Each structure stands twice: as structure tokens, then as C-alpha cells.
Amino acid sequence: MGKLSCQIGDLSLKNPLIMASGTYGFGEIYSKFYDPSLVGGISSKGLTYPPKEGNEGIRIWETPSGIMNSIGLENPGLKTFIQEIYPQMRKLDTALILNLGGNCMEDYLEGVALLNDLDIDILELNISCPNVKEGGLAFGLKAESARAITQEVVQISRHPVMVKLSPNGDSVADLAQACQEAGAAALSLVNTFQAMAIDVDKRQAVFDNIYAGLSGPAIYPIALRMVHQVVQAVDIPVVGIGGVSSARDVLGMIMAGAQAVQIGTGNLVRPGLVPEILRDLEAYMDREGLTSLDEIRGIL
């Protein structure tokens, strides 16, 4: 492994760059810009047991230094993914992370049962989905509900479970500790921040659901703080997410203690971003005389 290699538990990555769920499709879209096997890992577009058509109305809205989205987990469903998409995705020479969502506990558990038959590296559990049996409150907003769903999934999953944390609920450190106690092998954070946009000309909310998720460089300093807090609170690997758009952002996340990072909105804005970041990371390592990212990881 090279000087940019890193570990998430027993999983070795060639570099710390993981493509975030929902921004990279299933890897095929970016092949026109560079070989997707260049990245350390790919977290799939969010998948659910039944297919979902997603939200109606406007789904993307640009903001200063970021975007808001209200996609609604549009996806073909796990059965179609397994039959038609997974075989091609598995051929990529990179870590394969499957992002799983659901609207009730049964959705998640049925999804995990299907994924148990696949050769994947990590199951990323998206607990920011609305729990329809609890009035639409997301599973990941309260430590006890996060603990409960994590425990149920870990018990039946044959793959390591990485829980993706929301920044919109209980103290993120409390959420992280609850998930660790429930058996999570790793944590990724943060998911998008709840936000709002108003079209002042039309005098109405931009999104049909009123609120949407904010991502992009605007959230990086807050995400960095939350990653640092979680690293201090748990003993399992942490993957940093939120506004990462340069090598300096990657290095900041690693210095805060992250084992790896996910890149999301940056891919949408600059499709050729990954090769640029890798070149800049290599140059930094050479300039600083570093042979491993471990030499700077968690220095704060």
C-alpha cells in the first residue's frame, strides 16, 4: 500500500477518498472524467428495499458556497440493484460501500437480509430516514432510536456496519456513543443540515417539503467540529463528511482524527476533483516528508 493508504477496521483503502452516497451514482457516471478505480471507495446511491420515485417539485437549489437537495432517496430498489447494477459496480477496483435507508425497521432488516448475499466491504446505515411508524421522526435524531436500529441491523448483518450520523438531532457525540455501544464497526458524519429556501418572487417555499438538506463548503467548519467531537467520544473508526472540496479539507479532517473522508457536493460541482486532490495530497506528503497519514492523524 502507498503512503496515502488507510484503514477502516480491517478494510484497507488505497487512499482516504470515499465518494459519498447520492453524489456519485454507482460509479459509472464519472468514468468519462477518470477511472473510478482511482478512488479509495464508493458509497452507493442510497438504496431501499422497495424502489422509491423520490420527491416531487424542485430537488436541487444552489446556495452561497453549497447546495440544498430534496431528492427523497430516489432509487431502483435493492432487488433491481442486485440484479442489474451490483455486478458492474463490484468489478471496480475499489472498496464497495452500500448505503442502506428505510422508512421503518422492517425495511432496513429486509434490506440487510438481501445484502448479506453480496460481496460488499461495508454496509453504511443511513439513519436520517423518516420513521413512518413514529410520525416521521428520523431514526437518527435520538440516541435511543439510533441505538435500537443499529443493534437490530448489526445482529443480522454479515458485513461491518458503518452508521451515518445526522447533525440535526441529539448531541452528535451522544449519538455516536449509542451506535458504538450497539455494535457499529465505524461511523460516518455528517449527513446534510436541515435548511430552508424561499423564492421571494413567488412568495413561497422552494421545496415541496419546505425543508431540505444543505451541503457543500459552507458546512465544512461545522462538520469538522463534529468529526473532532465524535473522534474524542468513541473508539471506532470515523469517516469525515461535509464540504470536503480540496486536499487541505481532507488533511483537516484527518488531523481532526478521521480515518478517511467522503466527498459529495464537490463531485457535482467539479467532476474532475478527485485526481486533483490526490495529486495535492501526494505533493503535501512529499513536501512535509511524511510516509503515512497516521503521522498527522488526530493531532488535535
N, C-alpha and C positions, 0 to 999 in steps of 0.2 A: 504493500500500500504506500501511496505517496505522502508527502508532508501535509496535504490537505485532508487526509483521511480522518474519520472519526467513528465513534461507536454509539449506538443506541441500544443499550443492553448487550445482547450477544450479536446484534446485527452490525456488520461493518459497512460503512459507506465510503465511496471513493473520494467524496468531498462533502462539505456540510450543507449543500444546497438541495433542498427538497422543494418541489413545485407544489404549491398549496392547492387544496381541493377547490374546485369551482373556477379556477383561473387557467387551467392547463388542459382541460378536457380529459382525454385519456392518453395524451402524449402525441397523437397523430397530427394535430393542427400545427405544432411547432416544428415538424420535420422539414418544412420549407425554409426555415431560418437556420437550423443547426440540427445535428444528430441528437435526439432526446436522450440517448445513452450517455451523453456528456454529463448529465446531472447526477447528483448523489441518490436521489429518489424522486418518485412521483406519487403524490397523494391524489387518488382518483377524484373525478367529479363526484359529489355526494350522491350516494346510492340509497334507495329504499326498497323494501321488499315488494310493495306494489309500485308500478310506474306512476310518475307524477307529471302533470302537464305544467305545473308552475303557476305563478301568479299572473293575473290579467293586468292590463294597463302598462304604464311606464315601468321598466325594470332597472334601468341604469340612469343615473343623474350625476353629472360632473359637479364637483365642489372644489374650492380652492385647495390645492395640494392633496387631492383624493377623489374618490367616487363614492356614491351611495348605490346600493343594489337591493332589489326586492325580487330576486329570481324565483324564490319559492321551491327550491330543490327540484327543479325540472330534471327528470332523468328517465331512462328507458325501463327502469326496474331491474332487480337483481337477476331474474331468470334470463332476460334478454342480454344483459351484460355478460353473464357467464357463457352463454351460447355463442354470441356474436363478437364481443369486444375483448373479453379476457384473453383468449388465445394470442391475439396480436400484441396486447399490452405486456403479456408475460415474456414475449420474445425480446423486449428491450433490455439492454444490459445495464439495468439499474434496479435499485430497491423498489419493490411494489407495495404501496400502502393503499389499502382500501378504506375509503371514508364511508361510514355507515350512519344513516339517520333513520328516524321513525317518528310516528305520531302517537304511539302507545307502546307499552312494554312488549306486547306480543309481536309488533312489527320488528322490533330490534332482535328478539330471540329467534324469530323465523329467519331473519336475515343472517344472523350468526350461523345458524344451522346449515344454510346453503354455503356460506363462505368457508366452513370447515372442510369442504371437499376441494378447495382450491389451494394452489401453491402460492401463497402470498407471504410477505415478510412481516407486516404489521397490520392490525385492524385498528383504524383510527375511529374512535367512537365520538360522533357528533352529538352532544347532549344539549345543544342550543335549539333543538326542535320543539315545537309546542306539543305538550302532552294533552291530547284531546279529552282524555278521561279525567283530567284535573283542571278543566276550564281554560285550557290553552296556555297554562304556565309552563315555560320551558323546563325540561328536566334539570338543566344545569344551573338554575338560578339559586337553588338552596342546597346547602351541603348535604342534608339528609337524603334528598331525592337524587342527587348526584352519586352519593354512596350506594343507594339502593340499586340504581340501574347498572352502575359499574360492577357491583358484586354479582348481579344476575348474569351479565354478559361474560365476565371473567370465568364464572363457573362452567360455562358450556363451550367457550371458545378454545380451539386448539392453537390459536395464534396469540402472540403477545398483544395486549390491548393498550393502546395509547389514547387517553381521553383528551379531547379537545375542549378547552375551558372557555366559557363565556366571561367577558369583563363586566357584564351587566347585572350580576346578582350579588350574592354574599361576598364577603372578603375573598379575593381570589386565592389567598393563602389557605383559608379555611376550606374552600372547595378542593384545592389541591391535596390537602391532608386527608380529606374524606375519601377521595379517589384512591390515594395511595393505600389507605387502610383497607379499602375494598378489593385490593389486589391489582390495581393498574400497574403495568410494567413501565409506562412512561406517560408524560403529559405534553400536550402541545397548547400553546396560547400566544396571542389571544385571538378569539373569533372577533367578528365585527362589533363595533359600538353602535348601540341603538341611537338613531338620529332622525331628523325630520327636515323636509324641504317644502317650501310653499312657493307656488307660482303666483307672484304678486299681480301679474297681468290678468290671470284668470281668477284670482282670488280664491284659490283652492289648493289643497294639498297635492303635491306632485304624485305621490304614490297612492294607489287604491287602499292599501293597508295603513295609510297615514305615516307610519314609522318604517324605517329601512335601516340597513346596516352600512355604517361608514368604515371605509378602509383607505389605505394609501399613506403617503409620507406624513400626513397630518397627525396620524395616531402613533407614529413611531416612538416618541418620547414617553408616552403613557404606557405603551406596550412594553418598552424596555424596563420601565419601573416595575411593572407587574411580573415580568420574567424574573427579575432580580429578587423580588419578594418570594416568588414560588421556589426558586432555587434554594433560598435560605430556609424554606419551610419543609422541604421533602428530601428524600434520599434516592429518588429515582430520576432517570434522565429527563431533561426538559428540552423541548424544541421551541425556539422563539419564533413568533409570527407577529407581523404588524408593521406595515410601512417600509419593509426592507427593500431598498432600491439601489444600493451601492455596496461596494466592498467594505467601506467604513461602517455601514449599518450592520453588515454581517459580523465584523470584528467587534462592534459594540455589544451585540447580543452574546457573542462568545465570551467576552470579558465579563459580562454580567452572569455568566455561568451556564449558558445554553450549550448543549452538545451539538446541536445543528440548528438550522433556521429554515423557515419556509418562505418562499417568495410568491406573492399573489398578485396584487394590483400592478406591481412593476412589470410583470409579464404582459399585461394587457396594454400598457402604455408604450413599452419598448420591447417588442418581441425578441430582439437580439440581446437582451440584457444579460443573460446567464454567461455567455462566453466572455463578455466584458468584465463581469465581476470575478470570474475565475482568473483571468489574466491579472487583474489588480490585486487579488489575494496572493497569487504567486509572487508578484513583484514586492508586495509588503513583506512576505516571509523572507525573501532573499535580502531585502534591504535591512531588515531587522536581525538577520542571522538566526532565524527560527527554523527548527527542524520538525516541529509538531505544534498543532494548535493547542495542545494540552499545556504548553508553556505559558499561554496567556489566558486560558480558560478560568473563569471565576476569580479573577484577580481582585475584584472589589469585595 
